[in-house]
Amino acid sequence: MELKYVKNIQFTRLVKSDGQLKEFNFRKPNGKQEGPFTVDVIDVKEKRIIFNMELKDNSWKIITAGLPEWITENESSFHDMIEEEFKTV
């Protein structure tokens, strides 16, 4: 019987957003570029916001609708963070 180990990707980055530093937690259940990243952050009311990002046209895009602007305006920064993490895997 052959065992296969799949490395999870999980990292946290601080991003200045909406005038404050916010902690964004990125998780991916495998080390492949296919499939979504799950990202979570806590807003000013201490409610957790969870959204997904997926690789489309060689760019990581937010695929969850209805998010606050302070999240969506950082989409390109999130792309850079994810790509940088893949370089270290």
C-alpha positions as CSV (number, residue, x, y, z in Angstrom):
1,M,0.0,0.0,0.0
2,E,1.4,3.4,-1.0
3,L,0.9,6.4,1.3
4,K,0.7,9.8,-0.1
5,Y,1.2,12.9,2.0
6,V,-0.5,16.1,1.0
7,K,1.0,19.3,2.4
8,N,-1.5,21.9,3.6
9,I,-0.7,25.6,3.1
10,Q,-1.5,27.9,5.9
11,F,-0.2,31.4,6.6
12,T,-1.1,34.7,8.1
13,R,-0.3,38.2,6.9
14,L,-1.0,41.6,8.4
15,V,-2.5,44.0,6.0
16,K,-3.3,47.7,6.5
17,S,-6.9,47.9,5.5
18,D,-9.7,50.4,6.5
19,G,-7.1,52.4,8.4
20,Q,-6.0,49.5,10.6
21,L,-3.7,46.5,10.6
22,K,-5.8,43.4,10.1
23,E,-4.8,39.8,10.3
24,F,-5.7,37.8,7.2
25,N,-5.5,34.0,7.6
26,F,-5.0,32.0,4.4
27,R,-5.7,28.2,4.2
28,K,-5.5,25.7,1.4
29,P,-6.0,21.9,1.9
30,N,-3.3,20.9,-0.5
31,G,-0.1,22.3,-2.0
32,K,-1.4,22.5,-5.5
33,Q,-2.3,25.8,-7.3
34,E,-5.7,24.3,-8.3
35,G,-8.6,24.9,-6.0
36,P,-9.6,27.7,-3.7
37,F,-7.9,29.4,-0.8
38,T,-10.1,30.1,2.2
39,V,-9.3,33.4,3.8
40,D,-10.6,34.8,7.1
41,V,-10.4,38.1,8.9
42,I,-12.2,39.8,11.8
43,D,-13.9,43.1,11.2
44,V,-14.2,46.1,13.6
45,K,-17.3,44.5,15.2
46,E,-15.2,41.3,15.9
47,K,-17.2,39.3,13.4
48,R,-15.3,36.8,11.3
49,I,-15.5,37.3,7.6
50,I,-14.7,34.2,5.5
51,F,-14.2,34.3,1.8
52,N,-12.6,32.3,-1.0
53,M,-10.0,33.1,-3.6
54,E,-9.4,31.1,-6.8
55,L,-6.8,31.1,-9.6
56,K,-8.4,32.6,-12.7
57,D,-6.4,33.7,-15.7
58,N,-3.1,33.4,-13.8
59,S,-4.3,35.7,-11.0
60,W,-5.8,34.9,-7.6
61,K,-9.3,36.5,-7.5
62,I,-11.9,36.8,-4.8
63,I,-14.9,34.6,-5.8
64,T,-17.1,35.4,-2.8
65,A,-19.7,38.1,-3.4
66,G,-20.9,40.8,-1.0
67,L,-17.7,41.5,0.8
68,P,-16.8,44.9,2.3
69,E,-14.7,47.2,0.1
70,W,-11.8,47.2,2.5
71,I,-11.4,43.5,1.6
72,T,-12.0,43.7,-2.2
73,E,-9.6,46.6,-2.6
74,N,-6.7,44.4,-1.4
75,E,-7.3,41.6,-3.9
76,S,-4.0,42.3,-5.8
77,S,-2.1,42.3,-2.5
78,F,-3.6,39.0,-1.6
79,H,-2.6,37.6,-5.0
80,D,1.0,38.7,-4.3
81,M,1.0,37.1,-0.8
82,I,-0.3,33.8,-2.2
83,E,2.2,33.7,-5.0
84,E,5.0,34.5,-2.6
85,E,3.9,31.7,-0.3
86,F,4.0,29.2,-3.3
87,K,7.6,30.2,-3.9
88,T,8.5,28.9,-0.4
89,V,6.6,25.6,-0.6
